[in-house]
């Protein structure tokens, strides 16, 4: 399956492989429904995540595939689209002590990926009103926002690699495919633009991003 959305990400709402024949590729509807509070297949169809087909089954949308697939390696053309996390021992790329290519779809993998990234970021414990609180050199909320943006705004029509998170001893670098839709010097004050509107709305609905 190749996903080639335009500026609005329309291809993400198109049907792909049959759900009935390829259920092993996708998390169960029950698992997915529990994640996003949908209660029935009809709800998933209304959100363009599933499509009824002529054989009486359901086809999975590209959006559901990239969000909830069990293993990206099973999706032809998207094998390396999962979140990749690399931890280097120093300030350069000479020596990597950890390098993992994610398999799960973005919604299902997000929290675990974020938690893994945070384990690599230097932190210390402080007492706050009698409670021990972890203080990270890079705030978790910042990493979460950048990771979410890297997933949502990646260019599916370009290279086949997904978001890459590189953690160095003194910094963290998060990259994705595609050029920015906004000039880099206008990131703070320019109106928001989305390359993949359906994916952006889904991340917003499940609480993985915020409307700015």
C-alpha positions in Angstrom: 0.0 0.0 0.0 1.4 3.4 -1.0 -0.1 6.5 0.6 0.3 9.7 -1.5 -1.8 12.5 0.1 -1.9 15.9 -1.3 -1.7 19.1 0.8 -4.9 18.1 2.6 -3.9 14.5 3.2 -7.0 13.2 1.2 -5.4 9.9 0.4 -5.4 9.0 4.1 -9.2 8.7 4.0 -9.2 6.3 1.1 -9.8 2.6 1.6 -6.9 0.1 1.5 -6.8 -3.6 2.1 -9.9 -5.6 3.2 -10.3 -5.7 7.0 -11.8 -9.2 6.9 -8.8 -10.6 4.9 -6.1 -8.6 6.7 -7.3 -8.3 10.3 -3.8 -9.4 11.5 -2.4 -6.2 10.1 -4.6 -3.9 12.2 -5.4 -3.9 15.9 -8.9 -5.2 16.6 -11.8 -2.8 16.3 -12.4 -3.4 20.0 -8.9 -2.2 20.9 -9.1 0.7 18.6 -12.6 1.7 19.8 -11.4 1.6 23.4 -8.6 4.0 22.4 -10.8 6.7 20.9 -14.1 6.1 22.7 -16.0 4.9 19.6 -18.5 2.2 20.4 -19.3 0.5 17.2 -18.1 -0.2 13.7 -20.7 2.3 12.4 -18.8 5.0 14.4 -15.6 4.0 12.7 -17.3 4.2 9.3 -18.6 7.7 10.0 -15.1 8.8 10.8 -13.9 7.3 7.5 -11.7 4.8 9.3 -13.6 1.8 7.9 -15.5 1.5 4.6 -18.2 -1.1 3.8 -17.3 -3.1 0.8 -19.4 -5.1 -1.7 -18.5 -8.5 -0.2 -20.2 -7.6 3.1 -17.0 -6.9 4.9 -15.0 -3.7 5.6 -12.0 -2.0 4.0 -9.5 -0.2 6.2 -8.8 3.4 5.4 -5.2 4.4 5.0 -5.7 6.6 8.0 -6.7 3.7 10.2 -3.8 1.7 8.8 -1.0 4.2 9.6 -2.6 4.9 13.0 -3.4 1.4 14.3 -1.4 -1.1 12.3 0.2 -3.9 14.3 3.3 -4.0 12.2 4.3 -1.4 9.6 6.5 -4.0 7.9 3.3 -5.6 6.6 2.3 -2.5 4.7 4.0 -2.5 1.3 5.7 0.9 0.7 5.3 1.9 4.4 7.6 -0.6 6.0 9.8 2.0 7.6 7.1 4.6 8.5 7.1 3.7 12.2 8.6 6.0 14.8 12.4 5.4 14.9 14.2 6.2 18.2 18.0 6.4 18.3 20.1 7.2 21.4 23.8 8.2 20.9 26.4 8.0 23.6 27.8 11.5 23.0 27.2 14.7 20.9 27.8 13.0 17.5 26.4 10.1 15.6 29.6 8.1 15.9 28.2 5.6 18.5 24.6 4.6 18.9 23.7 2.7 22.1 20.1 2.2 21.1 18.3 2.1 17.7 14.8 0.8 17.3 12.4 1.0 14.4 8.8 1.2 15.6 6.3 -1.3 14.3 3.0 -0.1 15.7 0.8 2.6 14.1 1.2 6.1 15.3 -1.8 6.3 17.7 -1.0 3.0 19.3 2.8 3.7 19.6 2.8 7.3 20.6 2.8 7.0 24.4 5.3 4.2 24.6 7.6 6.1 22.2 7.4 9.2 24.2 8.1 7.4 27.5 11.1 5.7 25.9 12.5 9.0 24.6 12.2 10.5 28.1 14.3 7.8 29.6 17.2 9.0 27.5 16.9 12.6 28.5 18.9 13.7 31.6 16.8 14.5 34.6 16.9 14.9 38.3 14.5 14.6 41.2 13.3 17.6 43.2 11.1 17.8 46.2 7.9 19.8 45.5 5.5 20.2 48.4 6.9 17.0 49.9 6.7 15.0 46.7 9.6 13.8 44.5 9.1 15.2 41.0 11.3 14.4 38.0 12.7 17.5 36.3 14.0 16.8 32.8 16.6 19.0 31.0 14.1 19.1 28.1 10.4 19.3 29.3 8.3 16.3 28.4 5.5 18.6 27.2 7.9 20.0 24.6 9.1 16.6 23.4 5.4 15.5 23.1 4.4 18.5 21.1 7.3 18.2 18.6 6.9 14.5 18.2 3.2 14.9 17.6 3.8 17.6 15.0 6.5 15.4 13.3 4.0 12.6 12.9 1.0 14.7 11.8 2.9 16.9 9.3 5.1 14.4 7.6 5.0 14.1 3.8 3.7 10.6 2.8 4.4 11.3 -0.9 8.1 11.6 -0.4 10.7 9.2 1.1 9.6 6.1 2.8 11.0 6.8 6.3 8.8 7.9 9.2 9.6 10.3 12.0 13.1 9.9 13.5 14.0 10.9 17.0 17.7 11.2 17.7 18.8 11.8 21.4 22.3 13.1 22.0 23.9 13.8 25.3 23.3 17.6 24.9 20.2 17.8 22.6 17.3 16.0 20.9 16.6 16.1 17.2 13.2 15.1 15.7 12.9 15.0 11.9 10.3 13.9 9.4 9.9 13.7 5.6 8.9 16.8 3.8 9.7 20.5 3.8 7.9 22.8 6.3 4.6 24.3 5.1 5.5 27.5 7.1 8.7 29.5 6.8 11.0 28.5 9.7 11.2 32.1 10.9 7.4 32.2 11.2 6.9 29.1 13.3 5.8 31.1 16.3 3.4 33.6 14.8 2.2 32.1 11.5 -1.3 30.6 11.1 -1.3 26.8 11.5 -1.2 24.7 8.4 -1.6 20.9 8.1 -0.3 18.6 5.4 -2.5 15.7 6.6 -5.8 17.1 7.9 -7.4 13.8 8.7 -4.5 12.6 10.7 -4.3 15.9 12.5 -8.0 15.7 13.4 -7.5 12.2 14.7 -4.6 13.1 16.9 -6.6 16.0 18.3 -9.6 13.7 19.0 -7.5 11.2 20.9 -5.7 13.9 22.9 -2.3 13.4 21.3 -2.1 17.0 20.1 -3.7 20.4 20.9 -5.4 22.9 18.7 -3.2 26.0 18.5 
